[in-house]
């Protein structure tokens, strides 16, 4: 390990102005560093995967389908989100009122298996809060808007959500206040920036735009896009208080209520890099499923049907790769946050900052985040 570096003495280039790029740029600038941010799109993040997301912070719910390391990163990130948002000049909607799980009578056996899986995960990780089974009465107290259609449910305490678009806008505003040099609509190659020797470290946060370096060497096609589709609805007749998930064998939807009666609805996950418009089938399944949760969605207004591809590695787990020059990390590549970008971003941020300061990351070891050191095309796992 090298001696701790004073980040305020360094100049850093960040390539990619999505969620991770903005978080890192703000964090480094707050520490007094000089930061140049390069992004091929604009400050509105119109083409970023982070813009098309529900931004649910649900480590227990996600534990049913992901690895323990991602769950630990999610648990680490929940309190960090509170801190990060509180430090921003612009307000960002943040909620931590738990997650509601619902199912129709014919899907009761799937719900039992799901509940058993969550309970098993809670036994294995004491930081997770055990799911609470809801009767008809307790469901009506917790979420009265769905009590007429469901007579039981599952409540996952302590889970949360935020408004992804408010956050991206707030981070863009913070970059201005911190006088970060934002080069919007500018596409650059991180390797070319390294050769200029102007920057202490170049950080590549381009997501699916970084396929070439992530698929080189002995890992061809390592990075891929997984298509996600979401619908944004304006539904003033629906008064859901917290993110709600529906257990269903074909389309297990989620409904994330934002401010001002806006709801983000999604479910689809397609192994494809296709960025074309939403299919009729997906739209019909999402809308019909959401109507079975609350009849008020019948009169909802469709604000947007959107698609985006989430950057995903072969194991569906995030990874950081580094290159060193004379013992110092001069390139950091962050990728593979998949469907868990908002849930785990603060954990990845903290690990990257430790790498910059210390040359290694104790937090990454504790959380199980893989850090791979690349030297002369030879890869050595260091975490």
N, C-alpha and C positions, 0 to 999 in steps of 0.2 A: 504493500500500500504506500502511495506517495503521501507526502505531507499535505495537510489541508490547504486548499487554494482559496484565496480571497476572490470571490466572484466579482466584486466591485472593480477589480483591476483588469478584468477580461473583456474582450469583445467577442460576441457570439452571433452566428448566423443561424436562423431557423428557417427551414424550407418546408412550407405547408402551413397555411393559416386556418386550419380547422380547430377542433376542440383542443387537442394536445398542443398544437403549435401556439395557440393563443395563451393557454395556461402557462406554458413554459416561458413565453416572451414576457408576460406580466410578472411572473415569479422572479425571473432574472433581473428585470428592470427595477423591481422593488428592492432588490439587493444591491442596486447601484451599478449593475453591469451595463455596457453598451450593447444594444441588440438591434440587429437588422432582421426584419421578417420579410420573407419572399413568398408570395402567394399568386398562383396563376389566375385565381378568381378575384372577386372584390370583397370588401369588408362585410357585405351582407351574407357571406358564406353560402351563397345560393347553390353551389355544387358540392358542398361538404356533406359527408355522411351524417355528421352531427346535426344538421338542420332537419333531416327526415328521421325523427326519433321521438319516442315517448318519454325518454329520460327518466325511467323508473329506477329507483335505487333499492333493489330487492334481492339481497343476497340469499335469504332463505328460500324464496320462491324459485330463484334461479338454481339453487342447489340441486333441484330435481333433474337438471339437464346438463350441468357443467361440473368441472373439476373442483376439488377442495381449495386449490390455490386461488381460483377466481373468487370463491366465496370469501376467503380470508382477505383478498384485496378489496372486496365490496364492504366488508365489515370495517376495515381500516379507513375506507373512503367516506363513510357516512358522516362521522364527526368532522372530518376534514372539509367536506362540502360546506358545512355551517361556517367554518372559519374563513374559507376562501370567499364565499359570497358576502360575508359580513365586511370584508376588506374592500369590496368594490364600491365605487361611488354611486352606481346606478342600482336600483332595487331589482332583485330577481326572485320570482316566486319559488319558495322552497317549502315543502311539507313533509312531515314525518308522522303520519297518522296510521301507518300500517297498510297492509294489502288485504283485500277481500277476495276470497276464492268461492266461486259458485259453480253449481252443476245442476243439470236437469235430472229428473228421476231415472231416466234410462241410462245415464252415465254414472250412476252411484258406485258401481264396481271400480271404474277408473278413478273416482274420487277417493275411494278407500285405499287403493294402491298409492296414489299420490300422497295422501296423508301419512301412510306408513313410511314412505320414503323420506318425507320431511322429518318425521319423528326420529328416524334412524340417524339422519344427519345431525339433528340436535344433540343426540346422545354422543356423537363423535366429536362435536364442536360445542363446547360449553358457552361460547360467545353468542351463539344463535338463540333467539327466544323461541320457546316451544309454540307451535301452532295451537290456537284455541278453537275448539269445536263450538259452533253456534246452533242453538235451537231456534225455533221459529220466533220465540219471544226476544231472545238476545240479538237475533239478526235484525228484528224490527227496531230495537233500540240503537243498534250500531249503524244501520244503513236502511232507514225506513222506505226509501224509494224503490227497493227491490223486494220488500217483504211480501208483497201480494203475489209474486211469481215464484218465490223460492221459500221453502220452509226449513232450510238448513244451510249451513255454509262453514267456512273456515276463515279464521282471522289470523293474520301473521303480524304480530306487533312490531313496532319500531322501524318498519320499512318506510321508504319515502319516495319522493319524486321532486323534480324541479322543472322549470320551464326552459327548455333547451334554447329556444330562439331568443328569449330575454337574456339568457346567459351569454350567448354568442355576441349579441349586441352590446351587453355591458362590458364584456372583455374587449371589444373593439374600441369602446369609449375609453376604457382604462389605458389602452395602448397609446391613445392620443395624449391623455393626461400625463403619462409617464415619458412622453416624447420618444417612443420607440419608432425607429425608422421603418415604416411599413411600406414595402414595395408591392402594392397591389397590382394585379394584372401583369405579373412578371414571373415567367417560368425560367428557372435556373436548374443547373445540375449540381447537386451537393458535392460531387467529386471534383468538379471544376473549382468550386469555392475553396475547397481544401488546398488546392495547388497555389492559390493566391497568397497564402501565408498571412493574410490580413486578420484572420479569425483564430482565436484560441481554440474554439470548438465549433464545428458545424453539426447541427441537429436536423435530421431528416424525419419529418412528421407527415409525409405526403400520402399515407394510406395506400389505396389502390394505385395511386400514381407512381409508386416506387416498386413496381413489379420487377423491373430489370435487375436491380441490385439484390433483391430478395430471392430471385430465382436463378442466380448464377452459381457457379461451382458445382458442388455435389447435391444441390437442392433445387433441381429444375421445377418450375411451376409451383414453388412453395407458397406463393402469395396469390390468393384468388379473391374475387368478389362474390359475396352472397347477397342476392337481391332481397330487399325488404320493401314492403308496400304498406302505406298508412293512409288513412282518411282522417281529415280534420273536419269536425262537425260543430255547428252552432246549435245548441239544444237547450234553450231556456226552460223547457218543461221538465228536463231531467236534472235532478239535484243529487248526483252521486258525490259523496264527500271524499273519497279516496280511490286510488287505483284499484280496479276490479278485474279479475281474470275469470274466464269461463272455461271449465274443463270440458273438452269435446274431442272425440276421436279423430276428427278431420281438421277442424280449425279452432284450436284453443286460443280464443281472442283475448286481448287485453284492452281495457278502456281506461285512459288516464285523463281525469278531469283537470283542466287548467283554469285559470281565472276567466271571469266574464263569460261563463257558460260555454267555454270551448272544450271539446273532447277530442283526444287523439286516440284513434282506434287502429289496431294492427294485429297481425297474426302470421301473415305469410312469410315464409323463409324458403327461397328457391335457389338452388345451386346454379347460378347463372350470373354472368357479367352484364346481362341485358339491362339497359337503362331506359328502355322504351316505356310508354305510358302503361298504367295499370290495366290488367286484363279484365274483361267483363266477368269472367268466373270469379276472380278474386274480389271484385267489387260486390258482386251479388252475395258471396259467402260472408264477407265482412258485415255488410249491411243487414242481411237477414239474421245473422247471429247476434248483432248488437240489439236488434229489435226484440229478440227473445229475452234479453236482460231487462229492458225497460221499454214500455210502450211509448213513452214520450219521444223516443228516437224516431218515431214515424213522421213527426212534423219537424224534425231537425233539418237544417240547411247544410248542404255539402259545400264546405269552403274550399276544399282542396283534396285531390287524389294524387298522391306523390309516390315516387319510387326512388331508391338509392341502393348502391351496393356497399356493403360493409367489408372492410379489409379483413381477410381471414387467412390464417396460416393452416398448414395441414392438420395440426392437432387441435385447432380451434382455440388455442391459447395465445395470449400476448407474449411478445418477446422483445428484448432490447439487444441490439448488436453494437459492438464498439470496435473502433480501431485506435491504436495508440501510435504516437510518434515521440520518441525519446522519453518513454515512460508516462507521457501525458495523453489522456483521451482527447483526440482531435476530431473524431467523428462518432456521433451517436445516432443510431437508426432505431426508431420506435414504430412498432407495427403490430397488427393482428389483434386489435381490441374487439373485433367481431361485433356481436350484438350487445356487448357489455361495456361499451365505451364510457357512458356516463357513470355507470356503477363503479368502475375501477379506475377512472382517470386520475383522481388525486393520489392513489397509491402509486401509479406509474410515474406521476409527476415527482413524488417524494424520492423514489428510487433514482430517477434521472438526475435530480439535484444532488443527491449523495454521490453519484458517479462523478459529477463535475467537480465537487468539492474534495472528494477523497480518493477517487480512482476506483472505488468499489462501493457496494451498497449492502450494508447489513440488513436493511429493511427488505431488500429483494430476497435475501436468503430466508428471512423469517416468513415471508409471504409466499414463497415459491415462484417468484417471477424469474423466468430464465433470462440470464444475461450471457451472451456469447461474444467472446473476444475473437476478432478476425485479424490475423496477421499474415500478409502475403498469401492470401487465399486459403490458409490453413485455419480451421476453426477449432477453438478450444473452449469448452464449456467452463465458465467460471462461476456460475451460480445456477 
